[in-house]
């Protein structure tokens, strides 16, 4: 299939495109960003998911769509919720209308922290429900895939290490540990934050698309996450231990107040048995220990290129 991937130039999107190629499909990246396409080995269609005409045009040029594009952020979207609401809600509806018009199979990526009261979680989860409505009453063939915190090589760090706009757990912890800076954890890291290797996310998304293309519209959300949960503090301690094992000095953990939009000590562990419905054995997922070791090694190798230690660490 020729598969449109909205947000295909993003962190998860690039892994999805690589997985599509591995499985014999042809990616068509749909992205609005200026840097898209300059170093991608697959076709690019420029466009904005908020533009219904552009989304319909994408559907006219492919055989299926994986919808990843969104405005991200928990605390980042609270003070100004409109961009997340407009992009995620209208973009999600444009995706559904486009696949409905051309009778294409599709996959929608849902958020793991769907219970949280922040603009990102609220808007993304609303579209998850719209998918169910469209499948039931409009005859669409879209499967929902709920993803917890994806991590791995190529994830962009936020300032002061790189130019990312959203602070993600793994780059924040790894860059601080490698830079000899205290690892800062909101709420002391007591939150349970299930982590999943990004290539496993891509594998699940593509497998779910192939399932939809074969005519199976699932009556449940496919949940991709670890079989064993861990708190953010446990993840941070694992990263610090890996860095120490590679010769870096051990750094302390600094506790910060909980961020707005997050809920302490609350989580719903992913039901990994749902992976079986798209042909993935839960035991085949990369373990946190192995995946995080590979991630730390990648950040070590790309210091000065992908990210850098700030000149002043005080």
C-alpha positions in Angstrom: 0.0 0.0 0.0 0.9 3.6 -0.4 0.4 4.9 3.1 -0.1 8.6 4.0 1.5 9.4 7.3 0.5 12.7 8.9 3.3 14.0 11.0 5.6 11.6 9.2 8.6 13.8 9.8 8.2 13.6 13.6 9.9 11.3 16.2 7.4 8.5 15.9 6.5 9.3 12.3 10.0 8.5 10.9 10.0 5.1 12.7 6.6 4.4 11.2 7.9 5.3 7.7 10.8 3.0 8.2 8.5 0.2 9.4 6.3 0.7 6.4 9.2 0.3 4.0 10.4 -2.8 5.9 7.0 -4.4 5.4 6.9 -3.6 1.7 4.7 -0.4 1.8 5.4 3.0 0.4 5.3 6.0 2.8 3.8 9.3 1.8 4.7 11.9 4.4 2.1 14.6 5.0 3.7 17.4 7.0 3.7 21.2 7.2 7.1 21.8 8.6 9.8 23.6 6.5 12.5 21.0 7.2 10.4 18.1 6.0 11.6 16.4 3.0 15.2 17.7 2.9 16.7 14.4 4.1 13.8 12.0 3.7 14.1 9.1 1.3 10.4 8.9 0.7 7.8 11.1 -1.0 6.5 14.3 0.8 3.2 16.1 0.5 3.2 19.5 2.2 0.0 20.3 4.0 -1.7 21.1 7.3 -4.2 18.7 8.9 -6.4 21.6 9.8 -7.0 22.1 6.1 -9.9 19.8 5.1 -9.1 20.2 1.4 -5.4 19.2 1.9 -6.4 16.1 3.9 -8.9 15.1 1.2 -6.1 15.5 -1.4 -3.8 13.3 0.7 -6.5 10.6 0.8 -6.9 10.9 -3.0 -3.2 10.0 -3.5 -2.8 7.0 -1.1 -4.3 3.7 -0.2 -4.4 4.2 3.6 -3.6 6.8 6.3 -1.9 6.7 9.7 -2.8 9.8 11.6 0.0 10.9 13.9 0.1 14.8 13.6 -0.9 16.7 16.7 0.0 19.6 19.0 1.8 18.0 21.9 2.3 19.0 25.5 0.7 18.7 28.9 1.6 21.8 30.8 2.6 23.5 27.6 -1.0 23.4 26.3 -2.8 24.5 29.4 -2.2 28.3 29.3 -3.2 28.4 25.6 -5.5 25.4 24.8 -6.7 26.7 21.5 -3.9 25.4 19.2 -4.2 21.9 20.7 -8.0 22.0 20.4 -8.0 23.3 16.9 -5.3 21.1 15.5 -6.1 17.9 17.3 -9.9 18.0 17.1 -10.3 19.6 13.6 -7.3 17.7 12.2 -8.7 14.4 13.6 -12.1 15.1 12.0 -10.5 16.0 8.7 -8.6 12.7 8.8 -11.8 10.8 9.5 -13.8 12.6 6.8 -11.0 12.0 4.3 -10.8 8.2 4.8 -14.6 8.0 4.8 -14.8 9.8 1.5 -12.3 7.4 -0.2 -13.1 4.3 1.8 -9.5 4.0 3.1 -8.3 1.9 6.0 -6.6 4.0 8.7 -5.0 4.1 12.1 -5.4 6.9 14.8 -2.7 7.2 17.5 -4.3 7.8 20.9 -2.6 9.0 24.2 -1.8 6.7 27.1 -2.6 9.3 29.7 -6.1 9.8 28.4 -7.5 10.4 31.9 -5.4 13.5 32.5 -7.1 17.0 32.4 -4.8 18.8 30.0 -5.5 20.2 26.5 -3.5 17.5 24.8 -5.1 14.5 26.5 -8.6 15.9 26.3 -8.4 16.8 22.6 -6.7 13.5 21.6 -9.1 11.4 23.5 -12.1 13.1 22.0 -11.0 12.1 18.6 -10.5 8.5 19.8 -14.2 8.6 20.6 -15.0 10.1 17.2 -13.2 7.2 15.6 -15.6 4.8 17.3 -18.5 7.0 16.1 -17.3 7.0 12.5 -16.7 3.3 12.5 -20.2 2.6 13.9 -22.2 5.1 11.8 -20.1 6.1 8.8 -18.6 2.7 7.9 -15.0 3.8 8.3 -12.2 1.2 8.9 -10.0 2.9 11.4 -8.2 1.2 14.3 -7.2 3.1 17.5 -3.7 2.5 18.9 -3.1 3.9 22.4 0.5 4.6 23.0 2.2 5.4 26.4 5.5 7.3 26.6 7.5 6.4 23.5 11.3 6.7 23.8 14.4 5.9 21.8 17.1 7.4 19.6 16.3 10.6 17.7 13.9 12.0 20.2 14.5 15.7 20.5 15.5 17.4 23.7 14.1 20.7 25.0 16.2 23.7 26.1 18.9 24.1 27.4 20.1 21.0 25.5 18.3 21.4 22.1 15.4 23.3 20.5 12.5 21.0 21.2 9.3 22.7 22.2 8.0 20.0 24.5 9.9 18.6 27.5 9.9 14.8 27.1 11.0 12.5 29.9 13.8 10.5 28.3 15.8 13.3 26.6 15.4 15.5 29.8 16.8 12.8 32.1 19.5 11.4 29.7 20.9 14.8 28.8 21.1 15.9 32.4 22.7 12.7 33.5 25.3 12.8 30.7 26.0 16.5 31.5 26.6 16.1 35.2 23.5 18.0 36.1 20.9 17.0 38.7 18.0 15.1 37.2 14.9 17.2 37.8 11.7 15.2 38.4 8.3 16.8 38.7 6.4 15.6 41.7 9.5 13.7 42.8 8.9 11.2 40.0 6.1 9.4 41.8 4.0 9.2 38.7 3.7 5.8 37.0 4.8 6.5 33.4 4.9 3.4 31.3 7.6 3.6 28.6 7.7 1.9 25.3 10.4 1.5 22.7 9.6 3.7 19.7 10.2 1.0 17.1 7.6 -1.2 18.9 5.2 1.7 18.6 5.8 1.9 14.9 5.4 -1.9 14.5 2.1 -1.8 16.3 0.8 1.1 14.3 1.6 -0.5 11.0 0.3 -3.9 12.1 -3.0 -2.2 13.1 -3.2 -0.6 9.7 -2.7 -3.9 8.0 -5.4 -5.4 10.2 -7.8 -2.6 9.1 -6.8 -3.1 5.4 -7.6 -6.8 5.7 -11.1 -5.8 6.8 -10.9 -6.2 10.6 -12.1 -3.1 12.5 -11.4 -3.8 16.1 -14.0 -3.1 18.8 -11.3 -2.2 21.3 -8.2 0.1 21.5 -4.9 -1.6 20.8 -2.6 -0.6 23.7 1.1 -0.7 23.3 3.2 -0.5 26.5 5.3 -2.5 28.8 4.1 -5.6 30.7 5.6 -4.1 33.9 5.0 -0.5 35.0 7.6 1.8 36.4 7.6 5.2 38.1 9.4 8.1 36.5 11.8 8.0 39.4 12.6 4.4 38.7 13.2 5.3 35.0 15.5 8.1 36.1 17.4 5.9 38.4 17.9 3.3 35.6 19.2 6.0 33.3 21.6 7.3 35.9 22.8 3.7 36.5 23.4 3.2 32.8 25.4 6.4 32.6 27.5 5.4 35.6 28.2 2.1 34.0 29.6 4.0 31.0 32.0 6.0 33.1 29.9 9.1 33.8 29.7 10.4 37.4 26.5 9.7 39.3 24.2 12.7 39.5 21.6 13.5 42.2 17.8 13.7 41.7 16.2 17.0 42.4 12.5 17.0 43.3 10.3 19.7 41.7 6.6 20.5 42.2 4.1 18.6 40.1 3.5 20.1 36.7 0.0 21.5 35.9 -2.1 19.0 33.9 -0.5 15.9 35.5 -1.9 13.7 38.1 0.4 12.2 40.9 0.5 8.5 41.7 -2.1 7.7 39.0 -1.9 5.5 36.0 -3.7 2.9 34.0 -1.3 0.1 32.9 -1.6 -0.7 29.2 -3.5 -3.9 28.4 -0.8 -5.5 26.3 -3.0 -8.5 25.6 -4.7 -6.3 23.0 -1.5 -6.5 20.9 -2.5 -10.1 20.1 -5.4 -8.8 18.0 -2.9 -7.3 15.5 -0.5 -10.3 15.6 2.1 -9.0 18.1 3.2 -11.0 21.0 3.6 -8.8 24.1 6.7 -10.6 25.2 8.4 -9.5 21.9 8.5 -5.9 23.0 11.9 -4.4 23.8 12.5 -4.3 27.6 13.0 -1.0 29.3 16.5 -1.9 30.4 17.6 -2.9 26.8 15.9 0.0 25.1 17.1 2.6 27.5 20.7 1.4 27.2 20.5 1.8 23.4 19.0 5.2 23.9 21.7 6.4 26.3 24.4 5.1 23.9 22.8 7.1 21.0 22.7 10.3 23.0 26.4 9.7 23.9 27.3 9.3 20.2 25.3 12.4 19.1 26.4 14.9 21.6 27.3 18.1 19.7 25.1 17.1 16.8 21.7 16.2 18.1 22.1 17.9 21.4 24.7 19.6 23.6 25.5 20.4 27.2 24.9 24.0 28.0 28.0 26.1 28.5 26.9 27.1 32.0 25.3 24.3 34.1 24.9 26.3 37.3 
